[in-house]
Amino acid sequence: GFPIDELVRNVFIEEKTDSDTYDVGPYELKWARDNKKGLYFLAVSRRFFHLGYVTTLVEKVKKKFLSKFDADISNGKLELSFDKEFNAIREICERDEKEKKQTKAPRRFEETEKFKSSAAGIEARATGSDPHSHESASSNDDVSDEGSVSGDKSIEDEFKRLGLKKRGKKREVCRSSGKVKADGKAGSPKPKGKEARKWDDGKISARDMKALDFSSDAGTGEELTDEQKQALFDRSNSMMDRAIIEEDIADLSEEEETASAASQKKRGGLYSLFRNFAGNHVIDEQDLEPALLQMKERLIAKNVAQEISERIVESVGKNLVGTKVASFQSTAAAVKKAMEEALTRILTPKQSVDILHEIASVRDKEHRPYTIVMCGVNGVGKSTNLSKICFWLKESGLSVLVAACDTFRAGAVEQLETHCKRLNVPLFEQGYGKDAAGIAAAAIAHAKKNKIDVVMVDTAGRMQDNEPLMRALAKLVSLNKPDLCLFVGEALTGNKSVDQMNKFNEALRNFASDKEPRQIDGTVLSKFDTIDDKVGAAVTMVYTTGRPVIFVGTGQTYRDLHNMNVNTIVKLLMK
C-alpha cells in the first residue's frame, strides 16, 4: 500500500536507486539492498519526528537478518521470525541516539590542548604543578632558590624547544652574577645601541675586513680543538654518505617500481582475463569502474543528459556490486545486460497507454466522446501530429472531430481546415480572438450530441514562460477535463524539451482551479527520423518526468506516426 507502492513505482521500476532515501507525502523511506540475495530492507518513518538513527537501524537489521537466516533464505524458507531481534536493535539505536543528544559540561581551559601548548601550560608541566589546582600555583612562590633555579632552567629549555617566549613575573637567575634579583626580575645584559649603517661607497676598515674573513678562524675569536675538527670531519663524511645512500635507495625503489609495474601489467592481462571470464566471480566496485565509465560516455554520446546518465549508471553499479558473474561471462557483458534491463524498465510505461481500448470503454460505459488535448511550444509540429493521430484513429474505425482552439496564431484555423479536408474529418471552429476553453467545451458538447467517438483539441503554441497563454491552457484543461493531455516535443532539441515539459506541468499546477490539478499524461516526440541513433532525449524525458513517450513522428506523411518501440530504442542506445 501507500507509500511503499509509490516507492516501487517511482524509484525501483524507474531505476532511480542512486539514492537510498525517498520522500513521499508525510513519510520518509530509507532502504538498504543486498545484491547477493536480492533483498531490500526498508524503513518507513514520518518526517515530522526527524529520527536520526533510521539509516543505522536499517544497516544493522540487514546485517543481523542475513547472518541469522542466510541458510534459510538459500533453502527458500520464507516463514522467518525476527521480531525479537528487531526490537533489540531498535532499542540499541534509540539509546545511542539519546546519548549523542545529551549535552556535555563544557571543559575548563586547563583541560584543553590549547592550554597545554601555551606558556602557562608548559610552565605548569615543567614545575610539576597541578594546572587544575590554585593551591599548587601559589605554593610555587615559596620554593627555595635552588629549586627555583632548576625549575626555571627546565622551563627555559622547554620554551626554547617550542620556540616560545616566557611570560609573567617569575624569579630568575641573573646570568651575570648568578644571584636571584630581589624584585623577582631576571637581570639581563644591557641592550646594544644602534650601530652605524655601512654604506658601499665608504671605506672598509681593518676591523670590518677581519669580520668578513671566513677563510680562517679569526672571525670567531676561538680556535677549534683537534677533537672538534675531527667531529666536524666525521659529520660531513656521514652526511655525504647518507646523501649517497638515499640517492641509491631512491634509484633502487624507482627500478623496483618500474619492474613491478611491468610484471603487474604482464600478469594483469592473463589474470584479469581469467578473472573476468571465470564463473561465480563476485563483482566489486573496482571491476565495474571501467565498464560503467564506458557506459556513461556511450549514453551521453546518444544524447542522454549527463546528470541522468550518471544517475542511471550509478544505480546500475549499486545493483551489481556483490552479485556473481555467470560462467564465462565478462564483467562488461554483465554491465551491458544490466543496463539494457534498466533502460527497458525506465522506458516501459507504468500504466496502460492502450488508447483504443480506453476510447471504447468511455464510449460504451460513459456514452461520451474521448477528449485528447495537444499542447507544446511554438513550431514543434502540434497541428501536424494531431492530423497524424486523426488518420490513425480513422484507420482504426473511429469517428473524430477536430476543435480549432488556436485562436492566437494567424493561419492556424486554415491549416487545420486543409488537414481536415484531406482526412475527411469535421472541423469545429469559431474564428480568432475567442476563448479557447469555451470553444473546446462547445466542441465536446457537439461531439456528444452527434455521437462522435473522439475530440482532438488543438491549442496555440506558447513558450513555457508566457504566463497569459499558460493561464489560458490551464483554464482549458481544468474546465474540460480531457482524458489524455499530450505534450509535443522535438527530438532535435533533446534535453531542452524536458525543461519545457516541466514548465508546462508547473503552470498546470499553479494556474489550475481544481484542488487536484491535471498533469501532462504523455509525450509525442516529433522529427524522430532526423536524429539517427541519438535517441537519448526519450530516456531523459521519461526519466525526469515519469511520463511515457506514446508516439514518435518519423516523416512528413500521415502514416509516419508510430508507437515507441522500447526494444528498438534500447538497441540504438547500446549500439
Residue pairs with C-beta under 8 A, 6 or more apart in sequence:
2 24
2 25
3 24
3 25
3 27
3 29
3 44
4 29
4 42
4 44
6 22
6 24
7 22
7 24
7 29
7 31
7 42
9 350
10 16
10 22
10 24
10 546
11 17
11 22
13 345
13 350
14 345
14 346
14 350
14 543
14 546
15 312
15 315
15 316
15 342
15 343
15 345
15 346
15 543
16 311
16 315
16 543
17 33
17 315
17 318
17 319
18 310
18 311
18 312
18 314
18 315
18 318
20 30
20 31
20 32
20 55
21 28
21 29
21 30
22 28
22 29
23 29
23 47
26 46
26 47
26 48
27 44
27 45
27 46
27 47
28 44
28 45
28 46
28 47
28 54
29 42
29 43
29 44
30 42
30 43
30 45
30 54
30 55
30 58
31 40
31 41
31 42
31 43
31 58
32 40
32 41
32 58
32 59
32 62
33 39
33 40
33 41
33 318
33 319
34 41
34 62
34 66
34 322
35 318
35 319
35 320
35 321
35 322
35 323
36 282
36 322
36 323
36 324
37 66
37 73
39 62
39 66
39 73
41 58
41 61
41 62
41 65
42 58
43 54
43 57
43 58
45 51
45 54
51 97
52 97
52 100
53 93
53 94
53 96
53 97
56 93
56 96
57 89
57 90
57 93
60 89
60 92
60 93
61 86
61 89
64 85
64 89
65 82
65 85
66 73
68 82
68 85
69 77
69 80
69 82
72 80
108 132
109 115
110 121
110 131
110 132
111 132
115 121
115 131
116 122
116 125
117 162
119 159
119 164
119 165
119 166
119 167
119 168
120 131
120 168
121 131
122 155
122 158
122 159
122 162
122 164
123 155
123 158
123 166
123 168
123 170
124 130
124 131
124 137
125 158
126 151
126 154
126 155
126 158
127 140
127 151
127 154
127 155
129 136
129 137
129 139
129 140
130 136
140 151
143 151
145 171
145 180
148 171
148 180
149 173
149 180
152 170
152 171
152 172
152 173
155 166
156 166
159 165
159 166
169 184
169 185
170 184
171 180
171 181
171 184
172 180
172 181
172 184
172 185
172 186
173 179
173 180
173 186
174 180
174 181
174 186
174 187
175 186
175 187
175 188
175 189
176 187
176 189
177 187
181 187
198 208
210 218
210 219
211 219
212 219
213 219
217 223
217 224
224 232
275 281
276 287
276 325
276 330
276 331
276 332
277 328
277 329
277 330
278 325
278 327
278 328
279 325
279 326
279 327
279 328
279 329
280 324
280 325
280 327
281 324
281 325
281 331
282 322
282 323
282 324
282 325
283 320
283 321
283 322
283 323
283 324
283 325
283 331
283 334
284 321
284 322
285 317
285 321
287 331
288 317
288 320
288 321
288 331
288 335
290 332
291 331
291 332
291 335
291 336
292 313
292 316
292 317
292 335
294 332
295 313
295 316
295 335
295 336
295 339
296 309
296 310
296 313
298 573
298 574
299 308
299 309
299 312
299 313
299 536
299 539
299 573
300 306
300 309
300 536
302 533
302 534
302 535
302 536
302 572
302 573
303 494
303 495
303 531
303 534
303 535
303 536
303 537
303 540
304 312
304 536
304 537
304 539
304 540
304 573
305 494
305 495
305 498
305 536
305 540
305 544
308 539
308 540
308 543
308 544
311 543
312 339
312 342
312 343
312 346
312 539
312 543
313 339
315 342
316 335
316 338
316 339
316 342
319 338
320 334
320 335
320 338
323 334
325 331
325 334
326 334
336 574
339 574
340 570
340 574
343 539
343 569
343 570
343 573
343 574
344 566
344 567
344 570
346 539
346 542
346 543
347 538
347 539
347 542
347 548
347 549
347 564
347 566
347 569
347 570
348 548
348 566
349 548
349 550
350 546
350 548
352 358
353 522
353 548
353 550
355 484
355 550
356 396
356 398
358 370
358 483
358 484
359 370
359 393
359 398
359 453
359 454
362 368
362 369
362 370
362 483
363 369
363 370
363 453
368 444
368 448
369 401
369 444
369 447
369 448
369 452
369 453
369 454
369 455
370 453
370 454
370 455
370 483
370 484
371 444
371 454
371 455
371 457
371 480
371 481
371 482
371 483
371 484
372 389
372 454
372 455
372 456
372 457
372 482
372 483
372 484
372 485
372 486
373 440
373 457
373 459
373 476
373 477
373 480
373 482
373 484
373 485
373 486
374 382
374 385
374 386
374 456
374 457
374 458
374 459
374 486
374 488
374 524
375 382
375 459
375 473
375 485
375 486
375 487
375 488
375 504
375 520
376 382
376 461
376 487
376 488
376 489
376 500
376 504
377 461
377 462
377 463
377 464
377 500
378 461
378 462
378 463
379 461
380 461
380 488
380 489
380 490
380 526
381 488
381 490
381 526
381 527
381 553
382 458
382 459
382 461
382 488
383 406
383 412
383 415
383 416
383 419
383 458
384 419
384 526
384 553
385 488
385 524
385 526
385 551
385 553
385 561
386 402
386 416
386 419
386 456
386 458
387 416
387 419
387 423
387 558
388 551
388 553
388 558
388 559
388 560
388 561
389 456
389 551
389 561
390 400
390 402
390 419
390 423
390 425
390 456
391 423
391 558
391 559
391 561
392 561
393 400
393 453
393 454
394 400
394 423
394 424
394 425
398 453
398 454
399 451
399 452
399 453
399 454
400 425
400 452
400 453
400 454
400 455
400 456
401 425
401 426
401 427
401 428
401 443
401 446
401 447
401 450
401 452
401 454
401 455
401 456
402 416
402 419
402 420
402 425
402 426
402 427
402 428
402 455
402 456
402 458
403 428
403 429
403 439
403 440
403 443
403 444
403 455
403 456
403 457
403 458
404 412
404 413
404 416
404 417
404 427
404 428
404 429
404 430
404 439
404 458
405 436
405 437
405 439
405 440
405 443
405 457
405 458
405 459
405 460
405 476
406 412
406 413
406 416
406 436
406 458
406 459
406 460
406 461
407 413
407 430
407 431
407 432
407 433
407 434
407 435
407 436
407 439
407 460
408 432
408 460
408 462
408 469
409 460
409 461
410 432
412 458
412 460
413 429
413 431
413 432
416 427
416 429
416 458
417 427
417 429
419 425
420 426
420 427
423 558
426 452
428 439
428 442
428 443
428 446
429 439
430 439
430 442
436 459
436 460
436 472
436 473
436 476
437 472
437 475
437 476
437 479
437 480
440 455
440 457
440 476
440 479
440 480
441 479
441 480
443 455
443 457
444 455
444 480
446 452
447 454
447 455
457 476
457 480
457 482
459 473
459 476
460 469
460 472
462 469
462 470
462 473
463 469
464 470
464 499
464 500
464 503
464 504
464 507
465 503
467 507
470 504
470 507
470 511
471 507
471 511
473 504
473 507
473 508
474 507
474 508
474 510
474 511
474 512
474 513
474 517
475 511
475 513
477 485
477 508
477 512
477 518
478 512
478 513
478 514
478 517
478 518
479 513
481 518
482 518
484 521
484 522
485 518
485 519
485 520
485 521
486 520
486 521
486 522
486 523
486 524
486 550
486 551
487 500
487 501
487 504
487 520
487 522
487 523
487 524
487 547
488 523
488 524
488 526
489 497
489 500
489 501
489 523
489 524
489 525
489 526
489 537
489 541
490 497
490 525
490 526
490 527
491 497
491 525
491 526
491 527
491 528
491 530
491 531
491 535
491 537
491 538
491 552
492 527
492 530
492 531
493 500
493 537
494 534
494 536
494 537
494 540
495 537
495 540
497 523
497 525
497 537
497 541
498 537
498 540
498 541
498 544
498 545
501 520
501 523
501 541
501 545
501 547
502 544
502 545
504 520
505 519
505 520
505 545
508 517
508 518
508 519
508 520
509 517
509 519
512 518
519 547
520 545
520 547
521 547
522 547
522 548
522 549
522 550
523 541
523 542
523 545
523 547
523 548
523 549
523 550
524 549
524 550
524 551
524 552
524 553
525 537
525 538
525 541
525 549
525 551
525 552
525 553
525 564
526 552
526 553
527 553
528 535
528 552
528 553
528 554
529 553
529 554
529 555
529 560
531 537
533 572
533 573
533 575
535 569
535 572
535 573
536 573
538 549
538 552
538 564
538 569
539 569
539 573
541 547
541 549
542 548
542 549
548 564
549 564
550 563
550 564
551 561
551 562
551 563
551 564
552 561
552 562
552 563
552 564
553 560
553 561
554 560
554 561
554 562
